[in-house]
Amino acid sequence: MSKSYTYIYKDKNDLLDFMNTQNFASNELYVIKASLPDWESTEINQLKKFLLNFLPNSVFIPVHSYNIDEASLTFNRYGSITETFNHEKVNHIENDSAMADLLNITTNQYINLSKKYNEIKEYFFSIVENIPDIIFTTDLNGCFTSINTAFKETFALNMNEIKDKSALDYVTAKDVPIKRYFIKAVHGIPVQFELNQIVKTGDLATFIIHMIPINVQDKTVEVFVIGRNITKQRKIEKKMERIAYYDADTGLPNRMKFDEILQKRITKARKGNSEFIIMFLDLDRFKTVNDMLGHKSGDKILKTIAKRIFSLIPKDAYLGRFSGDKFSIIMPDGTEPEVVLQIGKELLQSIQMPLHFENQELYVSASIGISTYPTDANDNVNLMKNADAALNRAKQQGGSSIVFFSGEMNKETWQRIEIERSLRKALENNELYIAYQPIIDIKTGNLSTCEALLRWDHPEYGLIPPIQFIPIAEEIGLIHSFGNWVLKNACKQTKEWHQRGIENLSISVNVSAFQFQNKFFIEEVKEALKYSGLEAKYLHLELTESAMLNHTMEAINTMHILNEIGVNISIDDFGTGYSSLSYLKQLPIHRLKIDRSFINNIKTDSREYAIVNAIMTMGHGLGLNVVAEGVETKEQLTLLKKLKCDYIQGYFVEKPMPPKKFEEWYYSTDLKSKLYY
């Protein structure tokens, strides 16, 4: 007969006194039911460990008791356990009578233990059945011995269908060494792996599988398998990876992913002692497209460009969008420079093909910089830096070109850093000055206007070309202060020339997009005129198409205000942007300046001749004067006269000159004889 004892818990010392008082013996069997309201699991486990230390043959069962505030322990005492039970290990219990004899306990005692066993069995069966993960067990041959409800619902299989069939045969993934994993589990080694498996819907689901050996008497008797469906998790991870590593507009790998792939390629090439080439491709003056169409439309065009690039590079090449309008390409190992050069030429030709967008025909061009591993660099950072240096050289050459890296370019990079540092103090150190280039009236041969051009005489490097320092000034935010300085001093110089007898001379001043879009620009123009005393009608402001196309309504409003003041507006580098006839009609402009690129190769039967003729016709039709920039030969002048061009500017007339030399030139040069004889 079992005997029951109830103890209201105070502390461990008091509990120990209670067990001694009741003569509890360590070789006896106790079933301890613990009602511990509001106890933490750690506290319960500590109490369990404490009790089983003194009563090692006991069973500790936490129970839930309602409406009880005190912690209590109920000890059900079953008496001494036989030596047979303590030291014999039995493989299989055939019936209840054998177990009762073996335990040498009364029938009632066994019934209580059996009841508790069934409760525990039901408890774990409930967990297995209701857990959302798939669970099944197999024998040592891999044949199913049990499955849970989640397994049945996931794969639409029941136990009768798969009984005595191998679980390994149902695995659809061919890339998972499932047999090797199962053999490990059979040998007592837990295994975890990922598995893609077709489910009842026909979809491919991803599971994280745990194979756990079930050991009895230190021998594996079955394999317990639990699998969790992580398909949604993997999809989220892939989505997050795509956001982190791929460009949203083009779908191409971004700079971070490209850098990761490049590092792997370098590691592979280092081991295999091989070479490979990377290319940086950047669109020329793509900001103009963004300014005209907006960034969303610009992104659509970039997507089209990306498709063109992808269609021309080798199958094993790796294409990424490095940043903005710059693309990066890793060529396959061993691709010869001659082959890369040919691919580069094909890329430039393809990119220059017309782009049709929103009923407009657009044209863009690109430049390419190339560096080679390990010739130019043996790490990812310097390899990309050198490709970028080569790309910058290609752009300095006017774009639409391909340049391979050379060691001299690193020297240029450091020089650029020095230029940037010096440029910040150039105005303060009086290193900047204005050069003036004449603009001549073709009909009369008289000086009409001069263009004010910013020049920088560096104390160490000498004259720095404007194409080199103006973009840097724009990048570091100095262009506005430089532009305002030129505006004030050019107006002042022109007024002084008026006073010295060079009457009716106008001054033409370039205005950057940054300067033009500044909300104080109109006031700065007024201030320059007031400061110099120059009449507004003698001031021409030269704006690029991109400067006007950006923030269109604001730009038109600013031009109207300047026009009301009396200032003249010219469009500089006309023909390189995207102005339409309907757009030009809205603008209060006075002059078009044809870009020098159309004048350089002008001949009677050339494409440039047709373009210049069209611009002349359009300009005159709108009542505008037309200026041809970059005139360098008598032949060019003759053709421009034939096309009825109004003004010319270029080295054929004279180079840009400092103020004193310009004045000397004016009084000493017979322009009419130079132009007409």
C-alpha positions as CSV (number, residue, x, y, z in Angstrom):
1,M,0.0,0.0,0.0
2,S,1.2,3.5,-0.8
3,K,1.2,6.2,1.8
4,S,0.7,9.8,1.2
5,Y,2.4,12.8,2.9
6,T,1.6,16.5,2.3
7,Y,4.1,19.2,3.1
8,I,3.6,23.0,2.9
9,Y,6.8,24.4,1.5
10,K,8.8,26.9,3.6
11,D,12.4,26.4,2.6
12,K,14.9,23.6,1.8
13,N,16.1,23.2,5.4
14,D,12.6,22.8,6.7
15,L,11.8,20.4,3.9
16,L,14.9,18.3,4.8
17,D,13.7,18.2,8.5
18,F,10.3,17.0,7.3
19,M,11.7,14.1,5.3
20,N,13.9,13.0,8.2
21,T,11.0,13.1,10.6
22,Q,9.0,10.9,8.2
23,N,12.0,8.5,7.8
24,F,12.1,8.9,4.0
25,A,14.7,6.4,2.7
26,S,16.8,6.9,-0.5
27,N,16.1,3.3,-1.7
28,E,12.3,3.8,-1.7
29,L,10.1,4.8,-4.5
30,Y,8.2,8.2,-4.2
31,V,6.0,10.0,-6.7
32,I,6.3,13.7,-5.7
33,K,3.5,16.0,-6.9
34,A,4.6,19.6,-6.6
35,S,2.0,22.4,-6.6
36,L,4.1,25.5,-6.9
37,P,1.9,28.5,-7.9
38,D,3.8,31.5,-9.4
39,W,7.2,29.7,-9.3
40,E,9.6,30.3,-12.1
41,S,10.8,27.2,-14.0
42,T,14.4,27.7,-12.7
43,E,13.1,27.6,-9.1
44,I,11.1,24.4,-9.8
45,N,14.1,22.8,-11.4
46,Q,16.3,23.7,-8.4
47,L,13.7,22.1,-6.0
48,K,13.5,19.0,-8.2
49,K,17.3,18.6,-8.2
50,F,17.3,19.0,-4.5
51,L,14.7,16.3,-3.8
52,L,16.1,13.8,-6.3
53,N,19.5,14.1,-4.7
54,F,18.0,12.7,-1.5
55,L,15.4,10.5,-3.1
56,P,17.1,9.3,-6.3
57,N,14.4,6.6,-7.2
58,S,11.6,9.1,-7.1
59,V,9.5,10.8,-9.8
60,F,9.0,14.6,-9.5
61,I,5.8,15.8,-11.2
62,P,4.8,19.6,-11.2
63,V,1.0,19.9,-11.2
64,H,-1.3,22.8,-11.7
65,S,-3.6,23.5,-8.7
66,Y,-6.2,26.2,-8.9
67,N,-7.3,28.4,-6.0
68,I,-4.2,27.5,-4.0
69,D,-1.8,30.2,-3.0
70,E,0.6,28.1,-0.9
71,A,3.4,26.0,-2.4
72,S,2.9,22.3,-1.4
73,L,4.4,18.9,-2.0
74,T,2.5,15.6,-1.9
75,F,4.8,12.5,-1.4
76,N,3.2,9.2,-2.5
77,R,5.4,6.5,-0.9
78,Y,5.6,3.1,-2.6
79,G,8.2,1.5,-0.4
80,S,11.5,-0.3,-1.2
81,I,12.5,-1.2,-4.8
82,T,13.9,-4.7,-5.3
83,E,17.5,-5.3,-6.2
84,T,16.3,-6.7,-9.5
85,F,14.8,-3.4,-10.5
86,N,17.9,-1.4,-9.4
87,H,20.5,-3.5,-11.3
88,E,18.7,-5.4,-14.1
89,K,18.0,-3.8,-17.4
90,V,15.1,-5.3,-19.3
91,N,14.7,-5.0,-23.1
92,H,11.0,-5.5,-23.4
93,I,8.1,-5.8,-20.9
94,E,5.7,-8.4,-22.3
95,N,2.7,-7.9,-20.0
96,D,1.4,-6.2,-16.9
97,S,1.8,-9.3,-14.7
98,A,5.5,-9.6,-15.5
99,M,6.0,-5.9,-14.7
100,A,4.1,-6.3,-11.4
101,D,6.2,-9.3,-10.3
102,L,9.4,-7.5,-11.3
103,L,8.6,-4.4,-9.3
104,N,7.5,-6.5,-6.4
105,I,4.8,-4.0,-5.6
106,T,1.1,-4.4,-5.1
107,T,-1.4,-4.3,-7.9
108,N,-2.7,-1.0,-6.7
109,Q,0.8,0.4,-6.7
110,Y,1.4,-0.7,-10.3
111,I,-2.0,0.6,-11.4
112,N,-1.0,4.1,-10.0
113,L,2.4,3.9,-11.8
114,S,0.7,2.7,-15.0
115,K,-1.8,5.5,-14.8
116,K,1.0,8.0,-14.4
117,Y,2.9,6.4,-17.3
118,N,-0.2,6.7,-19.5
119,E,-0.6,10.4,-18.5
120,I,3.0,11.1,-19.5
121,K,2.6,9.1,-22.7
122,E,-0.6,11.1,-23.5
123,Y,1.2,14.3,-22.6
124,F,4.0,13.7,-25.1
125,F,1.6,12.3,-27.7
126,S,-0.4,15.5,-27.5
127,I,2.7,17.6,-28.0
128,V,3.8,15.6,-31.1
129,E,0.3,15.6,-32.6
130,N,-0.3,19.3,-32.1
131,I,3.1,20.7,-32.9
132,P,3.1,22.5,-36.4
133,D,6.4,20.9,-37.4
134,I,6.4,17.6,-39.3
135,I,7.5,14.6,-37.1
136,F,8.0,11.0,-38.0
137,T,10.1,8.1,-36.8
138,T,11.8,5.3,-38.7
139,D,13.3,2.0,-38.0
140,L,17.0,1.4,-38.7
141,N,16.2,0.6,-42.3
142,G,14.6,4.0,-42.8
143,C,11.0,2.6,-42.9
144,F,8.3,4.7,-41.3
145,T,7.1,3.7,-37.9
146,S,5.0,6.7,-37.0
147,I,3.9,10.1,-38.3
148,N,2.2,13.1,-36.8
149,T,-0.8,15.1,-37.9
150,A,1.4,17.9,-39.5
151,F,3.2,15.3,-41.6
152,K,-0.2,13.9,-42.9
153,E,-1.5,17.4,-43.7
154,T,1.7,18.6,-45.3
155,F,2.2,15.6,-47.7
156,A,-1.4,14.2,-47.9
157,L,-0.1,10.8,-46.7
158,N,-1.4,8.6,-43.9
159,M,0.3,5.8,-42.0
160,N,-1.5,3.0,-43.9
161,E,-0.1,4.3,-47.2
162,I,3.6,4.5,-46.1
163,K,3.8,1.7,-43.5
164,D,7.0,-0.4,-44.0
165,K,8.1,2.0,-46.8
166,S,11.4,3.8,-46.7
167,A,11.3,7.5,-45.9
168,L,14.4,8.0,-48.0
169,D,12.5,7.1,-51.2
170,Y,10.1,10.0,-50.7
171,V,12.9,12.6,-50.8
172,T,12.7,14.6,-54.1
173,A,15.8,16.7,-53.7
174,K,18.8,15.2,-55.6
175,D,21.4,17.5,-54.2
176,V,21.1,16.4,-50.6
177,P,23.1,13.4,-49.4
178,I,20.1,12.0,-47.5
179,K,21.4,8.4,-47.1
180,R,24.7,9.7,-45.6
181,Y,22.8,11.8,-43.1
182,F,20.5,8.8,-42.2
183,I,23.5,6.5,-41.6
184,K,25.0,9.1,-39.3
185,A,21.8,9.2,-37.3
186,V,21.7,5.3,-37.1
187,H,25.2,5.5,-35.7
188,G,24.0,7.8,-32.9
189,I,25.1,11.1,-34.4
190,P,22.4,13.8,-34.5
191,V,22.2,15.5,-38.0
192,Q,20.7,18.9,-39.2
193,F,20.3,19.9,-42.8
194,E,18.1,21.9,-45.2
195,L,15.9,20.1,-47.6
196,N,13.7,21.2,-50.5
197,Q,10.7,18.9,-50.8
198,I,7.5,18.9,-52.9
199,V,4.4,19.2,-50.7
200,K,0.8,18.2,-51.4
201,T,0.0,21.4,-53.3
202,G,2.8,20.6,-55.8
203,D,4.9,23.5,-54.5
204,L,8.5,23.2,-53.5
205,A,8.9,23.9,-49.8
206,T,12.1,24.4,-47.8
207,F,12.5,22.4,-44.5
208,I,15.1,22.5,-41.8
209,I,15.4,18.8,-40.8
210,H,16.8,17.3,-37.6
211,M,17.5,13.6,-37.5
212,I,17.8,12.5,-33.9
213,P,18.8,8.9,-32.9
214,I,16.6,7.3,-30.2
215,N,18.9,5.4,-28.0
216,V,18.0,2.6,-25.5
217,Q,20.7,0.9,-23.5
218,D,23.3,2.9,-25.5
219,K,22.0,1.5,-28.8
220,T,20.1,3.3,-31.5
221,V,16.7,1.6,-31.9
222,E,14.9,4.2,-34.1
223,V,15.5,7.6,-35.7
224,F,13.3,10.5,-34.7
225,V,12.9,13.2,-37.5
226,I,11.5,16.6,-37.0
227,G,11.2,19.2,-39.8
228,R,10.2,22.8,-39.8
229,N,8.8,24.5,-42.9
230,I,11.0,27.6,-43.4
231,T,9.9,28.5,-46.9
232,K,8.4,31.9,-45.8
233,Q,11.6,32.7,-43.8
234,R,13.8,31.9,-46.8
235,K,11.7,34.0,-49.1
236,I,11.9,36.9,-46.6
237,E,15.7,36.4,-46.4
238,K,16.0,36.4,-50.2
239,K,13.9,39.5,-50.4
240,M,16.1,41.2,-47.8
241,E,19.2,40.0,-49.6
242,R,17.8,41.5,-52.8
243,I,17.2,44.8,-51.1
244,A,20.7,44.8,-49.6
245,Y,22.6,43.5,-52.6
246,Y,20.7,44.3,-55.8
247,D,19.7,47.5,-57.5
248,A,15.9,48.1,-57.4
249,D,15.7,49.8,-60.8
250,T,17.8,47.5,-63.0
251,G,17.8,44.3,-61.0
252,L,21.5,44.2,-61.3
253,P,23.9,43.5,-58.3
254,N,24.8,46.7,-56.6
255,R,28.2,48.0,-55.5
256,M,28.3,45.9,-52.3
257,K,27.5,42.7,-54.1
258,F,29.9,43.5,-56.9
259,D,32.7,44.1,-54.4
260,E,31.9,40.7,-52.7
261,I,31.9,38.9,-56.1
262,L,35.1,40.6,-57.1
263,Q,36.9,39.5,-53.9
264,K,35.8,35.9,-54.6
265,R,37.1,36.2,-58.2
266,I,40.5,37.5,-56.9
267,T,40.8,34.6,-54.5
268,K,40.0,32.1,-57.3
269,A,42.4,33.8,-59.7
270,R,45.1,33.8,-57.1
271,K,44.8,30.1,-56.5
272,G,44.6,29.3,-60.2
273,N,47.4,31.8,-61.1
274,S,45.0,33.4,-63.7
275,E,44.2,36.9,-64.9
276,F,41.0,38.7,-65.5
277,I,39.8,42.2,-66.5
278,I,37.2,44.6,-65.0
279,M,35.5,47.4,-66.8
280,F,33.8,50.5,-65.5
281,L,31.3,52.0,-67.9
282,D,29.8,55.4,-67.2
283,L,27.2,57.4,-69.2
284,D,28.5,60.8,-70.4
285,R,26.5,63.8,-69.2
286,F,23.6,61.7,-68.1
287,K,22.6,64.4,-65.6
288,T,21.2,66.3,-68.5
289,V,18.7,63.5,-69.2
290,N,17.8,63.4,-65.5
291,D,17.3,67.1,-65.4
292,M,15.1,67.0,-68.5
293,L,13.0,64.0,-67.8
294,G,13.2,63.5,-64.1
295,H,15.0,60.8,-62.1
296,K,12.2,58.2,-62.5
297,S,12.3,58.4,-66.3
298,G,16.1,58.5,-66.1
299,D,16.0,55.2,-64.2
300,K,13.8,53.6,-66.9
301,I,16.4,54.7,-69.5
302,L,19.2,53.1,-67.3
303,K,17.2,49.9,-67.3
304,T,17.2,49.9,-71.1
305,I,20.9,50.6,-71.2
306,A,21.5,47.8,-68.8
307,K,19.7,45.4,-71.1
308,R,21.9,46.5,-74.0
309,I,25.1,46.0,-72.0
310,F,23.9,42.5,-70.8
311,S,23.1,41.4,-74.3
312,L,26.7,42.1,-75.5
313,I,29.0,40.9,-72.7
314,P,30.1,37.2,-72.6
315,K,27.8,34.7,-70.9
316,D,30.3,34.2,-68.0
317,A,30.8,37.9,-67.4
318,Y,29.4,39.5,-64.3
319,L,27.5,42.8,-64.7
320,G,26.6,45.2,-61.8
321,R,25.3,48.7,-61.3
322,F,28.1,50.3,-59.4
323,S,26.4,53.6,-58.7
324,G,24.2,56.2,-60.4
325,D,24.8,55.8,-64.1
326,K,28.0,53.8,-63.7
327,F,28.1,50.0,-64.5
328,S,30.8,47.5,-63.6
329,I,31.7,44.4,-65.4
330,I,34.0,41.4,-64.5
331,M,35.1,39.7,-67.6
332,P,35.7,35.9,-67.7
333,D,39.2,34.6,-66.7
334,G,41.7,34.8,-69.5
335,T,39.8,37.1,-71.7
336,E,42.4,38.8,-73.9
337,P,42.7,42.7,-73.8
338,E,42.0,42.7,-77.6
339,V,38.7,40.9,-77.1
340,V,37.8,43.2,-74.2
341,L,38.6,46.3,-76.4
342,Q,36.3,44.9,-79.1
343,I,33.5,44.3,-76.7
344,G,34.0,47.8,-75.3
345,K,33.6,49.3,-78.8
346,E,30.4,47.3,-79.4
347,L,29.1,48.5,-76.0
348,L,29.7,52.2,-76.9
349,Q,28.1,51.7,-80.3
350,S,25.0,50.1,-78.8
351,I,24.6,52.7,-76.1
352,Q,24.8,55.5,-78.8
353,M,21.8,54.0,-80.6
354,P,18.7,56.2,-80.3
355,L,16.5,55.8,-77.2
356,H,12.8,56.3,-77.8
357,F,11.1,57.6,-74.7
358,E,7.7,59.3,-74.4
359,N,7.6,60.3,-78.1
360,Q,11.1,61.7,-77.9
361,E,14.3,60.4,-79.5
362,L,17.2,60.6,-77.1
363,Y,20.9,60.0,-77.5
364,V,23.5,59.2,-74.8
365,S,27.1,58.1,-75.0
366,A,29.4,56.4,-72.5
367,S,33.1,56.1,-71.5
368,I,34.9,52.9,-70.3
369,G,37.8,52.5,-68.0
370,I,39.6,49.1,-67.7
371,S,42.0,47.5,-65.2
372,T,43.6,44.1,-65.1
373,Y,44.2,41.6,-62.2
374,P,47.0,41.2,-61.1
375,T,48.9,43.5,-63.5
376,D,47.3,46.7,-62.3
377,A,46.4,45.7,-58.8
378,N,46.1,42.5,-56.7
379,D,43.3,43.5,-54.4
380,N,39.7,44.6,-55.0
381,V,40.0,48.1,-53.7
382,N,42.9,49.1,-55.9
383,L,41.6,47.2,-58.9
384,M,38.3,49.2,-58.8
385,K,40.2,52.4,-58.0
386,N,42.4,52.0,-61.1
387,A,39.4,51.1,-63.3
388,D,37.8,54.4,-62.1
389,A,41.0,56.3,-62.8
390,A,41.0,55.0,-66.3
391,L,37.3,55.9,-66.7
392,N,38.1,59.5,-65.6
393,R,40.8,59.7,-68.2
394,A,38.3,58.5,-70.8
395,K,35.9,61.3,-69.8
396,Q,38.7,63.9,-69.8
397,Q,39.3,62.9,-73.4
398,G,35.8,64.0,-74.3
399,G,33.9,60.8,-73.6
400,S,32.8,58.0,-76.0
401,S,36.2,56.4,-75.5
402,I,37.9,53.4,-73.9
403,V,41.0,53.7,-71.7
404,F,43.2,51.0,-70.2
405,F,44.7,51.9,-66.8
406,S,48.4,52.9,-66.6
407,G,50.5,53.7,-63.5
408,E,50.6,57.4,-64.4
409,M,46.9,57.7,-63.6
410,N,47.4,57.2,-59.8
411,K,49.7,60.2,-59.9
412,E,46.9,62.1,-61.5
413,T,44.5,61.0,-58.8
414,W,46.8,62.4,-56.1
415,Q,47.1,65.5,-58.2
416,R,43.3,65.8,-58.2
417,I,43.3,65.7,-54.4
418,E,45.9,68.4,-54.3
419,I,43.9,70.5,-56.8
420,E,40.8,70.1,-54.7
421,R,42.7,71.2,-51.6
422,S,44.3,74.2,-53.4
423,L,41.1,75.2,-55.1
424,R,39.4,76.0,-51.8
425,K,42.0,78.8,-51.2
426,A,42.5,79.9,-54.9
427,L,40.1,82.9,-54.7
428,E,41.6,84.0,-51.3
429,N,45.1,83.7,-52.7
430,N,44.3,85.7,-55.8
431,E,45.2,82.8,-58.1
432,L,42.0,83.2,-60.2
433,Y,41.7,85.6,-63.0
434,I,39.3,86.3,-65.9
435,A,40.3,85.9,-69.6
436,Y,38.3,87.5,-72.3
437,Q,37.6,86.0,-75.8
438,P,36.3,88.2,-78.6
439,I,33.0,87.5,-80.3
440,I,32.9,89.2,-83.8
441,D,29.9,90.3,-85.9
442,I,30.4,88.5,-89.3
443,K,28.6,91.2,-91.3
444,T,30.5,94.2,-90.0
445,G,33.7,92.6,-88.8
446,N,33.4,94.6,-85.6
447,L,33.9,93.5,-82.0
448,S,30.5,92.9,-80.5
449,T,31.0,91.0,-77.3
450,C,33.6,89.2,-75.3
451,E,33.1,86.1,-73.2
452,A,34.5,86.1,-69.7
453,L,36.3,82.8,-69.0
454,L,37.6,81.8,-65.5
455,R,41.2,80.8,-65.4
456,W,43.4,79.4,-62.5
457,D,47.1,80.0,-62.3
458,H,48.2,77.4,-59.7
459,P,51.5,78.4,-58.0
460,E,52.9,74.8,-58.5
461,Y,51.2,73.4,-61.5
462,G,50.7,76.5,-63.5
463,L,47.6,77.1,-65.6
464,I,45.0,74.4,-64.7
465,P,42.6,73.7,-67.6
466,P,39.0,74.8,-66.8
467,I,37.7,71.3,-67.8
468,Q,39.9,70.0,-64.9
469,F,39.0,72.4,-62.1
470,I,35.4,73.5,-62.9
471,P,33.8,70.0,-62.4
472,I,35.7,69.8,-59.0
473,A,34.5,73.3,-58.0
474,E,30.9,72.0,-58.8
475,E,31.4,68.9,-56.7
476,I,32.8,70.7,-53.6
477,G,30.3,73.6,-53.8
478,L,32.6,76.4,-54.8
479,I,31.1,77.1,-58.2
480,H,28.5,79.5,-56.9
481,S,31.0,81.8,-55.2
482,F,33.4,81.5,-58.2
483,G,30.5,82.4,-60.6
484,N,29.5,85.4,-58.6
485,W,33.0,86.6,-58.4
486,V,33.4,86.4,-62.2
487,L,30.0,88.1,-62.7
488,K,30.9,91.1,-60.6
489,N,34.4,91.5,-61.9
490,A,33.6,91.0,-65.6
491,C,30.9,93.6,-65.4
492,K,33.3,96.0,-63.7
493,Q,36.0,95.4,-66.4
494,T,33.5,96.0,-69.2
495,K,32.4,99.3,-67.7
496,E,36.1,100.4,-67.4
497,W,36.6,99.6,-71.1
498,H,33.5,101.7,-72.0
499,Q,35.1,104.5,-70.1
500,R,38.4,104.0,-72.1
501,G,36.7,104.2,-75.5
502,I,35.7,100.6,-76.3
503,E,32.1,101.6,-76.6
504,N,29.1,99.4,-76.9
505,L,31.1,96.3,-75.9
506,S,28.9,93.6,-74.3
507,I,30.1,91.0,-71.8
508,S,29.0,87.4,-71.9
509,V,29.2,85.5,-68.6
510,N,28.7,81.7,-68.1
511,V,26.2,80.8,-65.4
512,S,26.3,77.3,-63.9
513,A,23.1,75.3,-63.2
514,F,24.0,75.5,-59.5
515,Q,24.3,79.3,-59.7
516,F,21.2,79.8,-61.8
517,Q,19.0,77.7,-59.5
518,N,20.1,79.6,-56.4
519,K,17.2,81.6,-55.0
520,F,19.4,84.7,-54.6
521,F,20.7,84.7,-58.2
522,I,18.5,87.6,-59.5
523,E,19.6,89.7,-56.6
524,E,23.3,88.8,-57.3
525,V,22.9,90.0,-60.9
526,K,21.3,93.3,-59.7
527,E,24.2,93.7,-57.2
528,A,26.8,93.0,-59.9
529,L,25.3,95.7,-62.2
530,K,25.0,98.2,-59.3
531,Y,28.6,97.4,-58.2
532,S,30.1,97.9,-61.7
533,G,27.8,100.7,-63.0
534,L,27.3,98.6,-66.2
535,E,23.9,99.0,-68.0
536,A,22.0,95.8,-68.1
537,K,21.7,95.7,-71.9
538,Y,25.4,95.1,-72.1
539,L,25.3,91.9,-70.0
540,H,24.7,88.5,-71.6
541,L,24.2,85.5,-69.4
542,E,25.1,82.1,-71.0
543,L,23.0,79.2,-69.7
544,T,23.3,75.5,-70.7
545,E,20.2,73.6,-71.8
546,S,20.5,71.4,-68.7
547,A,20.5,74.5,-66.4
548,M,17.2,75.7,-68.0
549,L,15.6,72.3,-68.3
550,N,16.0,71.6,-64.6
551,H,13.0,73.0,-62.6
552,T,11.5,74.3,-65.8
553,M,8.8,76.7,-64.5
554,E,11.2,78.3,-62.0
555,A,13.8,78.6,-64.8
556,I,11.4,80.3,-67.2
557,N,10.2,82.7,-64.4
558,T,13.9,83.6,-63.5
559,M,14.6,84.3,-67.2
560,H,11.6,86.6,-67.5
561,I,12.6,88.6,-64.5
562,L,16.2,89.0,-65.9
563,N,14.7,90.0,-69.3
564,E,12.6,92.7,-67.6
565,I,15.8,94.0,-65.9
566,G,17.3,94.3,-69.4
567,V,19.7,91.4,-69.2
568,N,20.2,89.3,-72.4
569,I,20.0,85.5,-72.2
570,S,22.0,83.1,-74.4
571,I,21.8,79.3,-74.7
572,D,25.4,77.9,-74.6
573,D,26.6,74.7,-76.3
574,F,23.3,74.5,-78.2
575,G,22.7,71.2,-79.9
576,T,24.2,69.0,-77.2
577,G,21.0,68.9,-75.1
578,Y,17.4,68.1,-75.6
579,S,15.6,71.4,-76.3
580,S,12.6,71.2,-78.5
581,L,11.3,74.0,-80.8
582,S,8.1,74.3,-78.7
583,Y,10.2,74.7,-75.6
584,L,12.5,77.3,-77.1
585,K,9.5,79.4,-78.1
586,Q,8.5,79.8,-74.4
587,L,11.9,81.2,-73.4
588,P,12.9,84.9,-73.4
589,I,16.3,84.3,-75.0
590,H,18.3,86.4,-77.4
591,R,21.1,84.2,-78.7
592,L,22.0,80.6,-79.6
593,K,25.6,79.5,-79.3
594,I,26.3,76.5,-81.5
595,D,28.5,74.0,-79.7
596,R,32.1,73.7,-81.1
597,S,31.7,70.0,-81.7
598,F,29.5,70.8,-84.8
599,I,32.0,73.4,-86.1
600,N,35.1,71.3,-85.8
601,N,34.4,69.0,-88.7
602,I,32.0,71.2,-90.7
603,K,32.2,70.6,-94.5
604,T,29.7,71.3,-97.3
605,D,28.5,67.7,-97.5
606,S,28.9,66.8,-93.9
607,R,26.3,65.9,-91.3
608,E,27.6,68.8,-89.2
609,Y,26.8,71.2,-92.0
610,A,23.2,70.0,-92.1
611,I,22.9,70.3,-88.3
612,V,24.4,73.8,-88.3
613,N,22.1,74.9,-91.2
614,A,19.1,73.6,-89.3
615,I,20.1,75.4,-86.1
616,M,20.6,78.7,-88.1
617,T,17.2,78.3,-89.8
618,M,15.5,77.6,-86.5
619,G,17.3,80.4,-84.6
620,H,16.6,83.0,-87.2
621,G,13.0,81.8,-87.4
622,L,12.6,82.5,-83.7
623,G,14.2,85.9,-84.2
624,L,17.4,84.9,-82.4
625,N,21.0,85.7,-83.2
626,V,23.3,82.7,-83.7
627,V,26.9,82.5,-82.5
628,A,29.3,79.8,-83.8
629,E,31.9,78.7,-81.2
630,G,35.2,77.1,-81.9
631,V,36.0,78.7,-85.3
632,E,39.6,78.0,-86.1
633,T,40.0,78.2,-89.9
634,K,39.2,80.4,-92.8
635,E,37.3,77.5,-94.4
636,Q,35.0,77.3,-91.4
637,L,34.4,81.0,-91.5
638,T,33.5,80.9,-95.3
639,L,30.9,78.2,-94.7
640,L,29.4,80.0,-91.7
641,K,29.1,83.2,-93.8
642,K,27.3,81.1,-96.5
643,L,24.9,79.8,-93.8
644,K,24.3,83.5,-92.6
645,C,25.7,83.0,-89.1
646,D,25.6,86.2,-87.1
647,Y,28.6,86.0,-84.9
648,I,31.8,83.9,-84.6
649,Q,34.1,83.1,-81.7
650,G,37.3,81.0,-81.6
651,Y,41.0,80.8,-82.1
652,F,40.7,82.1,-85.7
653,V,39.7,85.4,-84.2
654,E,41.8,85.2,-81.0
655,K,42.4,83.1,-77.9
656,P,41.1,84.2,-74.5
657,M,43.3,87.0,-73.1
658,P,43.9,88.7,-69.8
659,P,42.3,92.3,-69.6
660,K,45.5,94.2,-70.5
661,K,46.4,92.0,-73.4
662,F,42.8,92.1,-74.6
663,E,42.9,95.9,-74.7
664,E,46.2,95.9,-76.6
665,W,44.7,93.4,-79.1
666,Y,41.7,95.5,-79.7
667,Y,43.7,98.6,-80.6
668,S,46.3,96.8,-82.7
669,T,44.3,94.2,-84.7
670,D,42.7,94.9,-88.1
671,L,39.7,92.5,-87.8
672,K,38.2,93.4,-91.2
673,S,41.2,92.5,-93.2
674,K,41.5,89.2,-91.2
675,L,37.9,88.3,-91.9
676,Y,37.4,89.4,-95.4
677,Y,40.8,89.2,-97.1
